[in-house]
Each structure stands twice: as C-alpha cells, then as structure tokens.
C-alpha cells in the first residue's frame, strides 16, 4: 500500500523504514532535504515540497503527519487545500484531542477523512513496533488497516488467549472510536506514564536512602529525621534490584526494563540533572479529569513533581522557610537536616 509521511524526525523516519521493510510504498517529505535524501537511499520516494508531496500520492491520497502539535494544524490546512474528496489525512503526533475533533469536522465538509493516531513506541518502535490508538471514520480506518498492521507490534505468544472480542487490540493497534478518540486515549496513556515513572523513581529513591543509618552523625541525634539508624544500614545495589524485578515481578514492565538499563549504565545517574520536562499530555489529562469530575491524585502528583523539578517550587520553598522563621525563629539548616 502507498502512504505519504510528512515529518521525518526519529519516529517518522523509523516508521517509514518499518513500512518499507514490509513492502509498502512510501512518499516522504520534510523541511530538511537531508532527511528526505536518507530515506530515498532506503527505497522511499522523495518530494521537494508539500505540493510535490501530494502530487506523488495515488488516489485516494493518504498523508500521515508526524509533526509537533504546534505546527500540525497549519500543515493539515495546507495539505487539505491540495487534496480532493476521498483523500485521508492522518495525524500521528501528540496533538490535543480537541484539535482532532475540530479538524475532522472541518475536513468532513470537504469530503476528506481525518484520522488521529496516538502513537507510542519512541525510538524503539522500528524494531518493537508502535502501539497505535486510532480515532476516525470507520471506512477510512479500514482502508489503512494494512499500514496499521505493519506499524504495530503484531501478535505475541501470550496474546491469543486474551484477544477474544478485542478486535485488533492484541496486535497492538485499536480503532478506539470517532475522531478525537485516538488522541484522547493516547493523552490518558501519557498521563499514566507520568504516574508510573514517578512511582519507580520514588521507590528507587527510598532504596538509595536505605543506607542513611551509616551516614547519620551522632551530633545530630536529636534533630535528625532518622531516629532508628540501626534499621537503615543497607547498601542496596539498585541496578541489581531493578534487574531482579524484571523477572517474574508483578511490577515488571518495559519501563522497568529501561530503568534497569539506565542504572546499569550509570548507577549514579551522573549524566542527568534531574530536570524533568512535561510535553503537554499530562496537563491535558488533568484538564479532562477536572471536566469530567474524575479523581486522579497519582497523575496530578506526578505532573506537579515535574513542575518542581523544573525549579517552579523554588520561590514557594523559600517562602515556607521565611514563614517558619517568622513565627518560630527557625533558622534554615544544612541540606539533610530538619
């Protein structure tokens, strides 16, 4: 099947490679000509402009965009102006699901189908496949099924027994509902991701502090937060613990696999500053929870912790210290003391 791919960053380019490996014809475009040229050498058909890109697509033209959310809408408008009735535009980026609902309605009046595909897999997707959460009209989604089937991980040995009634979910892709549903499911997926990452990080931090009894100073016996140092004299090998958890543990996951690998390579995590960015989906998930009245204490805490890591708590922390001094005369003490 032929598919056009606009946006050849790490995910977009590797998605093209996965499609080419399975015999699909790919027309590619990116503002960086070198990115286009690299994929041409691997069998893709290059294009030099959005106009050239659309012109090279067979009818019904199917154009997949892997672009930052901030520029997706503009490029959808540009492509749709070049397309005709029956054509399909796919947004595989992390756009807000509101945008997908609105764009679908806008393009429906022109006879163009709009499909939103929440795509998870990152830099590992080329080999592992991509988990695809799809929203859009049934006919257009069915038309693209060969593409989705190639990009998705496919059946694994343990999936068959639980696949009854789940359509293609056990293969790693799912038509979640009408336009916007794909990005909505991906948004919540990323909110959960925030919470899982925070849980692993907090647990590992406790393991790291398990040797606090060895570091406790006798002079601080009355003020130290650690009143029972005899119970905290464990030198835990966190890399080894994360590795053993990968094998048979109820908390095993691909995310834990990546965690174990990171700790094995750099036990002290010296290559990282601890500043954790948030890309939007966590905020959007909380907004949806507020709109629908659903409590999400874990997901909200994980998002706010990211804000704190970005330095956004600094002034508030200073103000807490100032108030504590003002009402009780409590002076700040060195880090680690109370």
SULLIN-V17780 format. One record per backbone hydrogen bond with DSSP energy under -1.0 kcal/mol. NH is the residue of the N-H (numbers start at 0). CO is the residue of the C=O. Records with the same first field share a line. If there is no record, write none. Layout:
NH = CO + CO
This chain:
2 = 24
3 = 61
4 = 26
5 = 63
6 = 28
12 = 8
13 = 9
14 = 10
15 = 11
16 = 12
17 = 13
18 = 14
19 = 15
20 = 16
22 = 19
23 = 18
24 = 0
26 = 2
27 = 44
28 = 4
34 = 31
35 = 31
36 = 32
37 = 33
38 = 34
39 = 35
40 = 36
42 = 39
43 = 38
44 = 25
52 = 48
53 = 49
54 = 50
55 = 51
56 = 53
62 = 87
63 = 3
64 = 89
65 = 5
70 = 67
74 = 70
75 = 71
76 = 72
77 = 73
78 = 74
79 = 75
80 = 76
81 = 78
85 = 110
86 = 83
87 = 60
88 = 112
89 = 62
90 = 114
91 = 64
99 = 95
100 = 96
101 = 97
102 = 98
103 = 99
104 = 100
105 = 101
106 = 102
107 = 103
108 = 104
109 = 106
110 = 107
111 = 106
112 = 86
114 = 88
115 = 134
116 = 90
117 = 132
119 = 130
123 = 120
124 = 121
127 = 123
128 = 124
129 = 150
130 = 119
131 = 171
132 = 117
133 = 173
134 = 115
135 = 176
140 = 136
141 = 137
142 = 138
143 = 139
144 = 141
147 = 143
148 = 144
149 = 145
150 = 146
151 = 147
153 = 170
158 = 155
161 = 158
162 = 159
165 = 162
168 = 165
170 = 167
171 = 168
172 = 167
173 = 131
175 = 133 + 173
180 = 177
183 = 179
184 = 180
185 = 181
186 = 182
187 = 183
188 = 184
189 = 185
190 = 186
191 = 187
192 = 188
193 = 189
194 = 190
195 = 191
196 = 192
197 = 193
198 = 194
199 = 195
200 = 196
201 = 197
202 = 198
203 = 199
204 = 200
205 = 201
206 = 202
207 = 203
208 = 204
209 = 206
211 = 208
212 = 231
213 = 210
215 = 211
219 = 216
220 = 217
223 = 219
230 = 227
231 = 228
233 = 209
235 = 233
237 = 235
240 = 236
241 = 237
242 = 238
243 = 239
244 = 240
246 = 243
251 = 248
256 = 252
257 = 253
258 = 254
259 = 255
260 = 256
261 = 257
262 = 258
263 = 259
264 = 260
265 = 261
268 = 265
271 = 268
283 = 279
284 = 280
285 = 281
286 = 282
287 = 283
288 = 284
289 = 285
290 = 286
291 = 287
293 = 288
299 = 295
300 = 296
301 = 297
302 = 298
303 = 299
304 = 300
305 = 301
306 = 302
307 = 303
308 = 304
309 = 305
310 = 307
311 = 306
313 = 310
316 = 312
317 = 313
318 = 314
319 = 315
320 = 316
321 = 317
322 = 318
323 = 319
324 = 320
325 = 321
326 = 322
327 = 323
328 = 324
329 = 323
336 = 333
